[in-house]
Amino acid sequence: WFSGDDVYMSNENERQEYVLNENGIIFVGNARYIEARGWYYGQFQDLLNICLTMLDLSLYYRQDPAMDVSRRGDPKYVGRVISSMINGNDNDNGVLLGKWQGSFHSHENPSRWDGSVVILKKWRQDNYRPVQYGQCWVFAGVMCTVLRCLGIPTRLVSNFNSAHDVDRNLSIDKYYDSSGRSLNISKDSTWDYHVWNESWFIRPDLGRPYNGWQVLDATPQEQSRG
């Protein structure tokens, strides 16, 4: 609400939706059949200490506590730390372990989750061991909760027929031999859908044209600059 903040959002309707709203819908499925899932963010349900502990458990804090704490007023930095901590793939006591194949019988099937509060409280109860299991919409839902709890306006974005380009040439590459048979060489792929987050803040490092919604993705795919 304060116009001097990096996360200042002038539109009252947007503040109600992206800061204060504890309930939302996440769109999943595929381009021919889009499903709307209800999700309870619950960012005001006694989660602040859990979210602050998340910052203290991060590799960023462990490597340089003074530097980390000094940058916690920067939503760009906090967003990067939280996006790393939502998943447990970095051996950093992250919140959720991802799983996309095989059986889920010994733990929670990702499709069973319908809110962030139970996941975050289970993470704390289990002494900050990753909760099993999550997939993209679960990572995004929990990340939205944590960032809203910390005062950063955040929303979810769903994309269908979602291209995953691993070699950064901005194309999905497919290879064939001289007989026209497909060769299993490229690691590029197209997913039915993907869900990530956007957070609202200014970018003094890039300039005014880049102020506004910033992309953040907590799903463990590839490391970003380590």
Secondary structure by P-SEA (a helix, b strand, c coil): cccccccccccaaaaaccccccccccccccccbbbbbbbbcccccccaaaaaaaaaacccccccaaaaaaacccaaaaaaaaaaaccccccccccbbbbcccccccccccccccccaaaaaaaaaacccccccccaaaaaaaaaaaaaaaccccbbbbbccbbbbccccccbbbbbccccccccccccccccccccbbbbbbccccccccccbbbbbccccccccc
